């Protein structure tokens, strides 16, 4: 497990942190001792024998049968339940997932209202056991600052900031009456809300990347191919020239971080690899030859287990998703067998009613992976992907593991999820303790 080093956030984000404090989580004792717990450490194929884990402050201080805390330590009797790392979702949209499209399009939507909706969903996400997430595009600075300051409850957020898209690309969310900023001088509403940058040409891409880095982006999101939730671009199109994409990569690398691209097709992904992109988002339409290139160039594939349809999905989006859904059943086993570095996320957009299904989607992975492989992906492996941000990571410490010295992001699960992965899909019933940063946000053992 690589260390996630602390980096400076942008000045604006720091100022937002000063807005206020006051979290409703249970007060943290300096020491918390879990006893009689069986550990899934993030990488093992089986649980440990019953043992003890001491949390001191924000970190795991000690693990072992003879571990004890101080006289004032709070003791939690684990009753043989499983202690494991907090879950990690590496593809979320905290704001876009909290609001339906009519709400986002409403003329009276304000940044404050959008942030309030995202904050409600952030708390629910933490209570599903997701202690860290990577936000892959959208206005998130205020929410992240509020969580870090203790004003909101939610997971750690690795922010990308506004997505960066060419004109008529996957991040071009202009309404039909909105004309090009380049020709007519008016930024679109989506750009004003911090959802996207429409950037054409090397100079615009450099500026957009640097703007996100200025505000504290831990990684950069470029749109390299067509999408299903955007109006102007068919799924098969390739977006950004090689020179434009290289510009984004160079600007990110100068800050010690990386570019991740939205792409489905072999052509788009091959161009991204040539440009030096480190992570591919989605990729459900890839072939075996392109997946082999990911392995050769040490590029991550961050992908999902998407549902074929949902009740509120727009018919146009549903039709555009068809080849993506058809391809994902081929993608996962091919990528696994070729040894691609795999990460998992949900990518919920514009349908807040789906958010409670975040945990249930994990079970779709059982078609291709063993429970221990899935839990490793959702903890240790996803943490490895977050660590690519290097010094641009907004947090210091190790996550995704239960080890001495790691951050105390922990779940106490009723039962053995390696034997019954379905326990993970019902966090309300089965996550009896949820801890982030050594602070307990849920504890139902006291009621047993």
DRENDO-1510 file (C-alpha; in Angstrom, 1 decimal, always signed):
<recs>
REC; n; res; u; v; w
REC; 1; UNK; +0.0; +0.0; +0.0 .
REC; 2; UNK; +1.5; +3.3; -1.1 .
REC; 3; UNK; +1.4; +6.3; +1.3 .
REC; 4; UNK; -1.0; +9.0; +0.3 .
REC; 5; UNK; +1.0; +12.2; +1.0 .
REC; 6; UNK; -0.6; +15.5; +2.0 .
REC; 7; UNK; -0.7; +18.3; -0.5 .
REC; 8; UNK; -1.8; +21.9; -0.4 .
REC; 9; UNK; -5.4; +22.7; -1.5 .
REC; 10; UNK; -6.1; +25.8; -3.4 .
REC; 11; UNK; -6.4; +29.1; -1.6 .
REC; 12; UNK; -10.1; +29.4; -2.3 .
REC; 13; UNK; -10.8; +25.9; -0.9 .
REC; 14; UNK; -8.8; +26.8; +2.2 .
REC; 15; UNK; -10.9; +29.9; +2.7 .
REC; 16; UNK; -14.1; +27.8; +2.4 .
REC; 17; UNK; -12.7; +25.6; +5.2 .
REC; 18; UNK; -13.0; +28.6; +7.6 .
REC; 19; UNK; -16.8; +28.9; +7.1 .
REC; 20; UNK; -17.6; +26.8; +10.1 .
REC; 21; UNK; -17.4; +23.7; +12.2 .
REC; 22; UNK; -19.7; +21.4; +14.1 .
REC; 23; UNK; -20.1; +17.7; +13.2 .
REC; 24; UNK; -22.7; +15.5; +14.7 .
REC; 25; UNK; -20.5; +12.4; +14.8 .
REC; 26; UNK; -19.8; +10.6; +18.1 .
REC; 27; UNK; -17.1; +12.3; +20.0 .
REC; 28; UNK; -13.7; +10.6; +19.5 .
REC; 29; UNK; -11.8; +9.2; +22.4 .
REC; 30; UNK; -8.1; +9.5; +22.0 .
REC; 31; UNK; -8.0; +5.7; +22.1 .
REC; 32; UNK; -10.5; +3.1; +21.0 .
REC; 33; UNK; -9.8; -0.6; +21.5 .
REC; 34; UNK; -11.6; -3.2; +19.3 .
REC; 35; UNK; -11.4; -6.6; +20.9 .
REC; 36; UNK; -12.5; -10.0; +19.6 .
REC; 37; UNK; -12.5; -8.9; +15.9 .
REC; 38; UNK; -11.4; -10.9; +12.9 .
REC; 39; UNK; -9.5; -8.8; +10.4 .
REC; 40; UNK; -9.7; -8.5; +6.7 .
REC; 41; UNK; -6.6; -6.4; +6.1 .
REC; 42; UNK; -7.3; -5.4; +2.5 .
REC; 43; UNK; -5.3; -8.1; +0.8 .
REC; 44; UNK; -5.7; -11.4; +2.6 .
REC; 45; UNK; -7.7; -14.3; +1.3 .
REC; 46; UNK; -9.1; -15.2; +4.7 .
REC; 47; UNK; -9.9; -13.5; +8.0 .
REC; 48; UNK; -7.5; -13.4; +10.9 .
REC; 49; UNK; -8.2; -15.3; +14.1 .
REC; 50; UNK; -9.9; -13.1; +16.8 .
REC; 51; UNK; -7.6; -10.4; +17.9 .
REC; 52; UNK; -7.4; -6.8; +19.1 .
REC; 53; UNK; -6.9; -3.4; +17.2 .
REC; 54; UNK; -6.1; -0.2; +19.0 .
REC; 55; UNK; -6.9; +3.1; +17.4 .
REC; 56; UNK; -5.2; +6.2; +18.7 .
REC; 57; UNK; -6.2; +9.5; +17.3 .
REC; 58; UNK; -6.6; +9.1; +13.5 .
REC; 59; UNK; -4.4; +6.0; +13.1 .
REC; 60; UNK; -4.3; +2.3; +13.9 .
REC; 61; UNK; -1.7; +2.2; +16.7 .
REC; 62; UNK; -1.4; -1.5; +17.3 .
REC; 63; UNK; -2.8; -5.0; +16.3 .
REC; 64; UNK; -2.3; -8.1; +18.4 .
REC; 65; UNK; -3.8; -10.5; +21.0 .
REC; 66; UNK; -2.0; -8.7; +23.9 .
REC; 67; UNK; -2.8; -5.1; +22.8 .
REC; 68; UNK; -4.3; -2.9; +25.5 .
REC; 69; UNK; -5.2; +0.8; +25.7 .
REC; 70; UNK; -4.9; +3.3; +28.4 .
REC; 71; UNK; -7.2; +3.6; +31.3 .
REC; 72; UNK; -9.5; +6.0; +29.4 .
REC; 73; UNK; -9.6; +4.0; +26.2 .
REC; 74; UNK; -13.1; +3.2; +24.9 .
REC; 75; UNK; -13.5; -0.6; +24.4 .
REC; 76; UNK; -15.7; -2.0; +21.7 .
REC; 77; UNK; -16.5; -5.7; +22.0 .
REC; 78; UNK; -16.3; -7.0; +18.3 .
REC; 79; UNK; -18.1; -10.3; +19.2 .
REC; 80; UNK; -16.1; -12.1; +16.5 .
REC; 81; UNK; -17.3; -9.7; +13.7 .
REC; 82; UNK; -15.1; -8.6; +10.8 .
REC; 83; UNK; -13.0; -5.5; +11.0 .
REC; 84; UNK; -12.1; -4.3; +7.5 .
REC; 85; UNK; -11.0; -1.1; +5.7 .
REC; 86; UNK; -13.6; +1.5; +4.7 .
REC; 87; UNK; -14.9; +1.0; +1.2 .
REC; 88; UNK; -13.6; +3.3; -1.7 .
REC; 89; UNK; -15.6; +4.3; -4.8 .
REC; 90; UNK; -13.2; +5.8; -7.4 .
REC; 91; UNK; -15.8; +7.2; -9.8 .
REC; 92; UNK; -18.4; +9.4; -8.2 .
REC; 93; UNK; -20.0; +12.7; -9.0 .
REC; 94; UNK; -21.0; +14.1; -5.6 .
REC; 95; UNK; -23.0; +17.0; -7.0 .
REC; 96; UNK; -24.3; +15.5; -10.3 .
REC; 97; UNK; -25.3; +12.4; -8.4 .
REC; 98; UNK; -27.3; +14.4; -5.8 .
REC; 99; UNK; -29.5; +16.2; -8.3 .
REC; 100; UNK; -31.9; +15.1; -11.0 .
REC; 101; UNK; -31.6; +16.7; -14.4 .
REC; 102; UNK; -34.6; +19.0; -14.0 .
REC; 103; UNK; -33.1; +20.3; -10.7 .
REC; 104; UNK; -29.8; +20.9; -12.4 .
REC; 105; UNK; -31.5; +22.7; -15.3 .
REC; 106; UNK; -33.7; +24.8; -13.1 .
REC; 107; UNK; -33.0; +28.5; -13.6 .
REC; 108; UNK; -33.1; +29.2; -9.8 .
REC; 109; UNK; -30.5; +26.6; -9.0 .
REC; 110; UNK; -27.7; +28.2; -6.9 .
REC; 111; UNK; -24.3; +26.8; -5.9 .
REC; 112; UNK; -25.5; +26.9; -2.3 .
REC; 113; UNK; -28.5; +24.7; -3.0 .
REC; 114; UNK; -26.4; +22.3; -5.1 .
REC; 115; UNK; -23.9; +22.0; -2.3 .
REC; 116; UNK; -26.6; +21.3; +0.3 .
REC; 117; UNK; -28.0; +18.5; -1.8 .
REC; 118; UNK; -24.5; +17.0; -2.3 .
REC; 119; UNK; -23.9; +17.3; +1.5 .
REC; 120; UNK; -27.0; +15.2; +2.3 .
REC; 121; UNK; -25.9; +12.5; -0.1 .
REC; 122; UNK; -22.3; +12.6; +1.2 .
REC; 123; UNK; -23.5; +11.8; +4.7 .
REC; 124; UNK; -25.6; +8.9; +3.4 .
REC; 125; UNK; -22.6; +7.6; +1.4 .
REC; 126; UNK; -20.4; +7.6; +4.5 .
REC; 127; UNK; -23.1; +5.7; +6.4 .
REC; 128; UNK; -23.0; +3.1; +3.5 .
REC; 129; UNK; -19.4; +2.5; +4.6 .
REC; 130; UNK; -17.6; +4.5; +1.8 .
REC; 131; UNK; -14.9; +6.4; +3.6 .
REC; 132; UNK; -13.1; +7.7; +0.5 .
REC; 133; UNK; -14.2; +8.6; -3.0 .
REC; 134; UNK; -12.7; +10.1; -6.1 .
REC; 135; UNK; -15.0; +12.8; -7.6 .
REC; 136; UNK; -14.6; +12.6; -11.4 .
REC; 137; UNK; -16.1; +15.9; -12.4 .
REC; 138; UNK; -18.3; +18.7; -11.2 .
REC; 139; UNK; -18.6; +21.5; -8.6 .
REC; 140; UNK; -17.2; +19.9; -5.4 .
REC; 141; UNK; -14.8; +22.4; -3.8 .
REC; 142; UNK; -17.3; +23.7; -1.2 .
REC; 143; UNK; -18.5; +20.3; -0.3 .
REC; 144; UNK; -15.0; +18.9; +0.2 .
REC; 145; UNK; -13.9; +21.8; +2.2 .
REC; 146; UNK; -17.0; +21.5; +4.4 .
REC; 147; UNK; -16.4; +17.8; +5.1 .
REC; 148; UNK; -12.7; +18.4; +5.8 .
REC; 149; UNK; -13.6; +21.2; +8.2 .
REC; 150; UNK; -16.2; +19.1; +10.0 .
REC; 151; UNK; -19.1; +21.3; +8.8 .
REC; 152; UNK; -20.5; +18.3; +6.8 .
REC; 153; UNK; -20.3; +14.6; +7.3 .
REC; 154; UNK; -19.0; +12.5; +4.4 .
REC; 155; UNK; -16.1; +10.6; +2.9 .
REC; 156; UNK; -12.7; +11.9; +2.0 .
REC; 157; UNK; -12.9; +13.4; -1.5 .
REC; 158; UNK; -10.2; +13.3; -4.2 .
REC; 159; UNK; -11.5; +16.1; -6.4 .
REC; 160; UNK; -11.0; +16.5; -10.2 .
REC; 161; UNK; -12.9; +19.8; -10.4 .
REC; 162; UNK; -14.6; +20.7; -13.6 .
REC; 163; UNK; -14.4; +18.2; -16.4 .
REC; 164; UNK; -12.4; +19.3; -19.5 .
REC; 165; UNK; -14.0; +18.8; -22.8 .
REC; 166; UNK; -13.7; +19.9; -26.4 .
REC; 167; UNK; -16.6; +21.7; -28.1 .
REC; 168; UNK; -19.3; +19.0; -28.9 .
REC; 169; UNK; -17.5; +16.7; -26.5 .
REC; 170; UNK; -18.8; +14.7; -23.5 .
REC; 171; UNK; -18.5; +17.7; -21.2 .
REC; 172; UNK; -20.3; +20.2; -23.6 .
REC; 173; UNK; -23.5; +20.6; -21.6 .
REC; 174; UNK; -24.7; +23.8; -23.3 .
REC; 175; UNK; -28.3; +24.3; -23.8 .
REC; 176; UNK; -29.4; +24.7; -27.5 .
REC; 177; UNK; -29.6; +28.5; -27.2 .
REC; 178; UNK; -26.1; +28.8; -25.7 .
REC; 179; UNK; -23.5; +29.7; -28.2 .
REC; 180; UNK; -19.7; +29.2; -28.3 .
REC; 181; UNK; -17.8; +31.2; -25.6 .
REC; 182; UNK; -14.9; +31.5; -28.0 .
REC; 183; UNK; -16.9; +33.2; -30.7 .
REC; 184; UNK; -19.5; +35.0; -28.7 .
REC; 185; UNK; -17.8; +35.6; -25.4 .
REC; 186; UNK; -20.5; +34.2; -23.1 .
REC; 187; UNK; -19.6; +31.3; -20.8 .
REC; 188; UNK; -22.3; +28.6; -20.7 .
REC; 189; UNK; -24.3; +28.0; -17.5 .
REC; 190; UNK; -22.6; +24.7; -16.9 .
REC; 191; UNK; -19.2; +26.4; -17.0 .
REC; 192; UNK; -20.4; +29.1; -14.6 .
REC; 193; UNK; -21.6; +26.4; -12.2 .
REC; 194; UNK; -18.2; +24.8; -12.2 .
REC; 195; UNK; -19.4; +21.7; -14.0 .
REC; 196; UNK; -17.1; +21.8; -17.0 .
REC; 197; UNK; -14.5; +23.7; -19.0 .
REC; 198; UNK; -15.1; +23.7; -22.8 .
REC; 199; UNK; -11.5; +24.0; -24.0 .
REC; 200; UNK; -10.3; +23.7; -27.6 .
REC; 201; UNK; -6.7; +23.8; -28.6 .
REC; 202; UNK; -3.5; +23.3; -26.7 .
REC; 203; UNK; -3.6; +26.7; -25.0 .
REC; 204; UNK; -7.2; +26.3; -23.7 .
REC; 205; UNK; -6.5; +22.8; -22.4 .
REC; 206; UNK; -3.4; +24.0; -20.5 .
REC; 207; UNK; -5.4; +26.8; -19.0 .
REC; 208; UNK; -8.3; +24.6; -18.0 .
REC; 209; UNK; -6.0; +22.0; -16.3 .
REC; 210; UNK; -4.1; +24.7; -14.5 .
REC; 211; UNK; -7.4; +26.3; -13.3 .
REC; 212; UNK; -8.4; +23.0; -11.7 .
REC; 213; UNK; -5.0; +22.5; -10.1 .
REC; 214; UNK; -5.2; +26.1; -8.8 .
REC; 215; UNK; -8.3; +25.1; -6.8 .
REC; 216; UNK; -6.8; +21.9; -5.5 .
REC; 217; UNK; -7.6; +19.1; -8.0 .
REC; 218; UNK; -5.9; +15.9; -7.0 .
REC; 219; UNK; -6.2; +14.6; -10.6 .
REC; 220; UNK; -7.5; +15.9; -13.9 .
REC; 221; UNK; -10.4; +14.5; -15.9 .
REC; 222; UNK; -10.4; +14.9; -19.7 .
REC; 223; UNK; -13.1; +13.7; -22.1 .
REC; 224; UNK; -11.4; +11.6; -24.8 .
REC; 225; UNK; -14.5; +10.0; -26.4 .
REC; 226; UNK; -18.2; +10.1; -26.8 .
REC; 227; UNK; -20.6; +9.6; -23.9 .
REC; 228; UNK; -24.1; +8.5; -23.1 .
REC; 229; UNK; -25.3; +11.3; -20.9 .
REC; 230; UNK; -24.3; +14.1; -23.3 .
REC; 231; UNK; -26.4; +15.5; -26.2 .
REC; 232; UNK; -24.0; +16.2; -29.0 .
REC; 233; UNK; -21.5; +13.4; -29.3 .
REC; 234; UNK; -22.1; +9.8; -30.4 .
REC; 235; UNK; -20.5; +7.2; -28.3 .
REC; 236; UNK; -18.1; +6.1; -31.1 .
REC; 237; UNK; -16.4; +9.5; -31.6 .
REC; 238; UNK; -12.8; +10.2; -30.6 .
REC; 239; UNK; -12.3; +13.5; -28.8 .
REC; 240; UNK; -9.2; +15.7; -28.4 .
REC; 241; UNK; -6.3; +15.6; -30.8 .
REC; 242; UNK; -3.1; +13.9; -29.6 .
REC; 243; UNK; -1.5; +17.3; -29.1 .
REC; 244; UNK; -4.4; +18.7; -27.0 .
REC; 245; UNK; -4.4; +15.6; -24.8 .
REC; 246; UNK; -0.6; +15.7; -24.4 .
REC; 247; UNK; -1.0; +19.3; -23.3 .
REC; 248; UNK; -3.2; +18.2; -20.4 .
REC; 249; UNK; -0.9; +15.4; -19.4 .
REC; 250; UNK; +2.1; +17.7; -19.4 .
REC; 251; UNK; +0.4; +20.3; -17.3 .
REC; 252; UNK; -0.8; +17.6; -14.8 .
REC; 253; UNK; +2.6; +15.9; -14.6 .
REC; 254; UNK; +4.3; +19.3; -14.0 .
REC; 255; UNK; +2.2; +19.3; -10.8 .
REC; 256; UNK; +3.1; +15.7; -9.9 .
REC; 257; UNK; -0.3; +14.2; -10.7 .
REC; 258; UNK; -2.1; +12.5; -13.6 .
REC; 259; UNK; -4.8; +12.7; -16.2 .
REC; 260; UNK; -7.7; +10.3; -16.3 .
REC; 261; UNK; -9.9; +10.2; -19.4 .
REC; 262; UNK; -13.5; +9.3; -20.2 .
REC; 263; UNK; -13.3; +6.8; -23.1 .
REC; 264; UNK; -15.1; +3.7; -24.3 .
REC; 265; UNK; -13.5; +2.8; -27.7 .
REC; 266; UNK; -10.2; +1.3; -28.7 .
REC; 267; UNK; -9.3; +4.3; -30.9 .
REC; 268; UNK; -9.9; +6.8; -28.0 .
REC; 269; UNK; -8.0; +4.7; -25.5 .
REC; 270; UNK; -5.0; +4.1; -27.8 .
REC; 271; UNK; -4.7; +7.9; -28.4 .
REC; 272; UNK; -4.9; +8.5; -24.6 .
REC; 273; UNK; -2.2; +5.9; -24.0 .
REC; 274; UNK; +0.1; +7.5; -26.5 .
REC; 275; UNK; -0.5; +10.9; -24.8 .
REC; 276; UNK; +0.7; +9.5; -21.5 .
REC; 277; UNK; -2.7; +9.2; -19.7 .
REC; 278; UNK; -2.5; +7.1; -16.5 .
REC; 279; UNK; -6.1; +6.0; -16.0 .
REC; 280; UNK; -8.9; +5.1; -18.4 .
REC; 281; UNK; -12.5; +5.6; -17.1 .
REC; 282; UNK; -15.1; +3.1; -18.4 .
REC; 283; UNK; -13.6; +1.3; -21.4 .
REC; 284; UNK; -16.6; -1.1; -21.8 .
REC; 285; UNK; -16.1; -1.3; -25.6 .
REC; 286; UNK; -12.4; -2.2; -25.6 .
REC; 287; UNK; -10.9; -5.2; -27.4 .
REC; 288; UNK; -8.2; -7.6; -26.2 .
REC; 289; UNK; -5.4; -5.9; -28.1 .
REC; 290; UNK; -6.1; -2.5; -26.5 .
REC; 291; UNK; -6.4; -4.0; -23.0 .
REC; 292; UNK; -3.0; -5.6; -23.6 .
REC; 293; UNK; -1.6; -2.1; -24.2 .
REC; 294; UNK; -2.9; -1.0; -20.9 .
REC; 295; UNK; -0.9; -3.7; -19.2 .
REC; 296; UNK; +2.2; -2.9; -21.3 .
REC; 297; UNK; +2.0; +0.8; -20.4 .
REC; 298; UNK; +1.0; +0.3; -16.8 .
REC; 299; UNK; -2.3; +2.2; -17.3 .
REC; 300; UNK; -5.2; +1.7; -14.9 .
REC; 301; UNK; -8.7; +0.8; -16.0 .
REC; 302; UNK; -11.3; +2.3; -13.7 .
REC; 303; UNK; -14.6; +0.8; -14.7 .
REC; 304; UNK; -18.1; +0.0; -13.5 .
REC; 305; UNK; -20.9; -2.5; -13.3 .
REC; 306; UNK; -23.6; -0.5; -14.9 .
REC; 307; UNK; -27.3; -1.4; -14.9 .
REC; 308; UNK; -28.9; -1.8; -18.4 .
REC; 309; UNK; -31.5; +0.8; -17.6 .
REC; 310; UNK; -33.2; +2.7; -14.7 .
REC; 311; UNK; -36.7; +4.0; -14.3 .
REC; 312; UNK; -35.9; +7.7; -14.9 .
REC; 313; UNK; -33.3; +7.3; -17.7 .
REC; 314; UNK; -33.8; +9.5; -20.7 .
REC; 315; UNK; -34.6; +7.4; -23.9 .
REC; 316; UNK; -31.7; +9.0; -25.8 .
REC; 317; UNK; -29.3; +8.1; -23.1 .
REC; 318; UNK; -30.7; +4.6; -22.9 .
REC; 319; UNK; -30.2; +4.0; -26.6 .
REC; 320; UNK; -26.6; +5.4; -26.5 .
REC; 321; UNK; -25.8; +3.1; -23.6 .
REC; 322; UNK; -26.7; -0.1; -25.4 .
REC; 323; UNK; -23.2; -0.9; -26.8 .
REC; 324; UNK; -21.6; +0.0; -23.5 .
REC; 325; UNK; -23.8; -2.4; -21.5 .
REC; 326; UNK; -23.3; -5.1; -24.1 .
REC; 327; UNK; -19.5; -4.7; -23.8 .
REC; 328; UNK; -19.1; -4.7; -20.1 .
REC; 329; UNK; -19.8; -8.4; -19.7 .
REC; 330; UNK; -16.8; -9.0; -22.0 .
REC; 331; UNK; -14.6; -6.3; -20.5 .
REC; 332; UNK; -14.4; -7.5; -16.9 .
REC; 333; UNK; -13.2; -11.1; -17.5 .
REC; 334; UNK; -10.8; -10.1; -20.4 .
REC; 335; UNK; -9.2; -7.4; -18.2 .
REC; 336; UNK; -8.9; -9.8; -15.3 .
REC; 337; UNK; -7.3; -12.5; -17.4 .
REC; 338; UNK; -4.8; -10.1; -19.0 .
REC; 339; UNK; -3.7; -8.7; -15.7 .
REC; 340; UNK; -5.0; -5.1; -16.2 .
REC; 341; UNK; -4.8; -2.9; -13.1 .
REC; 342; UNK; -8.5; -2.7; -12.2 .
REC; 343; UNK; -10.5; -0.3; -10.1 .
REC; 344; UNK; -14.2; -0.1; -9.4 .
REC; 345; UNK; -16.7; +2.8; -9.1 .
REC; 346; UNK; -20.3; +3.5; -9.6 .
REC; 347; UNK; -20.6; +6.7; -11.8 .
REC; 348; UNK; -24.2; +7.6; -10.8 .
REC; 349; UNK; -25.4; +10.6; -12.7 .
REC; 350; UNK; -28.6; +12.7; -12.4 .
REC; 351; UNK; -30.7; +10.0; -10.7 .
REC; 352; UNK; -30.4; +10.5; -6.9 .
REC; 353; UNK; -32.9; +7.6; -6.3 .
REC; 354; UNK; -30.1; +5.2; -7.4 .
REC; 355; UNK; -27.6; +6.3; -4.7 .
REC; 356; UNK; -28.8; +3.7; -2.1 .
REC; 357; UNK; -27.9; +1.0; -4.6 .
REC; 358; UNK; -24.2; +1.9; -4.4 .
REC; 359; UNK; -23.4; -1.1; -2.2 .
REC; 360; UNK; -25.7; -3.5; -4.1 .
REC; 361; UNK; -23.8; -2.9; -7.3 .
REC; 362; UNK; -20.8; -4.5; -5.8 .
REC; 363; UNK; -22.5; -7.9; -6.0 .
REC; 364; UNK; -22.5; -7.8; -9.8 .
REC; 365; UNK; -18.7; -8.4; -9.6 .
REC; 366; UNK; -19.3; -11.9; -8.3 .
REC; 367; UNK; -19.9; -13.1; -11.9 .
REC; 368; UNK; -16.1; -12.7; -12.5 .
REC; 369; UNK; -14.3; -12.4; -9.1 .
REC; 370; UNK; -14.1; -14.2; -5.8 .
REC; 371; UNK; -15.3; -12.3; -2.7 .
REC; 372; UNK; -11.7; -11.8; -1.5 .
REC; 373; UNK; -10.7; -10.3; -4.9 .
REC; 374; UNK; -13.7; -8.0; -4.8 .
REC; 375; UNK; -13.0; -6.7; -1.3 .
REC; 376; UNK; -9.4; -6.2; -2.2 .
REC; 377; UNK; -10.4; -4.2; -5.2 .
REC; 378; UNK; -12.8; -2.0; -3.1 .
REC; 379; UNK; -10.2; -1.3; -0.5 .
REC; 380; UNK; -6.5; -1.8; -1.2 .
REC; 381; UNK; -6.6; -1.6; -5.0 .
REC; 382; UNK; -8.8; +1.5; -5.2 .
REC; 383; UNK; -6.5; +3.1; -2.6 .
REC; 384; UNK; -3.5; +2.4; -4.8 .
REC; 385; UNK; -5.3; +4.3; -7.6 .
REC; 386; UNK; -5.9; +7.2; -5.3 .
REC; 387; UNK; -2.2; +7.2; -4.4 .
REC; 388; UNK; -1.4; +8.2; -8.0 .
REC; 389; UNK; -2.1; +11.8; -7.0 .
REC; 390; UNK; +1.2; +11.8; -5.1 .
REC; 391; UNK; +1.8; +15.2; -3.5 .
REC; 392; UNK; -1.5; +16.5; -4.9 .
REC; 393; UNK; -3.4; +14.2; -2.6 .
REC; 394; UNK; -5.4; +16.2; -0.2 .
REC; 395; UNK; -4.8; +13.8; +2.7 .
REC; 396; UNK; -1.8; +12.2; +4.3 .
REC; 397; UNK; -1.5; +8.6; +5.5 .
REC; 398; UNK; -2.2; +5.1; +4.3 .
REC; 399; UNK; -5.8; +3.9; +3.5 .
REC; 400; UNK; -7.4; +0.8; +2.1 .
REC; 401; UNK; -5.7; -1.5; +4.7 .
REC; 402; UNK; -5.9; -2.6; +8.3 .
REC; 403; UNK; -2.3; -2.2; +9.3 .
REC; 404; UNK; -0.4; -0.5; +12.1 .
REC; 405; UNK; +0.2; +3.1; +11.1 .
REC; 406; UNK; -2.6; +3.2; +8.6 .
REC; 407; UNK; -5.5; +5.7; +8.9 .
REC; 408; UNK; -8.4; +4.4; +11.0 .
REC; 409; UNK; -11.0; +4.2; +8.3 .
REC; 410; UNK; -12.7; +1.0; +9.5 .
REC; 411; UNK; -15.9; -1.0; +9.2 .
REC; 412; UNK; -17.1; -3.6; +11.7 .
REC; 413; UNK; -19.2; -6.0; +9.7 .
REC; 414; UNK; -21.7; -8.4; +11.3 .
REC; 415; UNK; -20.5; -11.8; +10.0 .
REC; 416; UNK; -17.9; -12.8; +7.4 .
REC; 417; UNK; -18.1; -11.0; +4.1 .
REC; 418; UNK; -15.5; -13.4; +2.6 .
REC; 419; UNK; -18.1; -16.1; +3.1 .
REC; 420; UNK; -21.1; -14.0; +2.3 .
REC; 421; UNK; -20.4; -11.0; +0.2 .
REC; 422; UNK; -24.1; -10.0; +0.3 .
REC; 423; UNK; -23.4; -8.6; +3.8 .
REC; 424; UNK; -21.7; -5.7; +2.1 .
REC; 425; UNK; -24.8; -4.9; +0.1 .
REC; 426; UNK; -26.9; -4.2; +3.2 .
REC; 427; UNK; -24.8; -1.7; +5.2 .
REC; 428; UNK; -27.7; -0.5; +7.3 .
REC; 429; UNK; -28.2; -4.0; +8.8 .
REC; 430; UNK; -24.6; -5.3; +8.7 .
REC; 431; UNK; -22.2; -2.4; +9.3 .
REC; 432; UNK; -22.4; -2.1; +13.1 .
REC; 433; UNK; -19.5; +0.4; +13.4 .
REC; 434; UNK; -18.4; +2.9; +10.8 .
REC; 435; UNK; -15.2; +4.9; +11.6 .
REC; 436; UNK; -13.4; +7.5; +9.5 .
REC; 437; UNK; -10.2; +9.2; +10.7 .
REC; 438; UNK; -10.6; +7.5; +14.1 .
REC; 439; UNK; -14.1; +9.1; +14.6 .
REC; 440; UNK; -17.1; +6.8; +15.0 .
REC; 441; UNK; -20.1; +7.8; +12.9 .
REC; 442; UNK; -22.2; +4.7; +13.5 .
REC; 443; UNK; -22.2; +2.3; +16.4 .
REC; 444; UNK; -25.2; -0.1; +16.8 .
REC; 445; UNK; -23.4; -2.6; +19.1 .
REC; 446; UNK; -24.5; -0.7; +22.1 .
REC; 447; UNK; -28.1; -1.6; +21.1 .
REC; 448; UNK; -27.4; -5.4; +21.0 .
</recs>
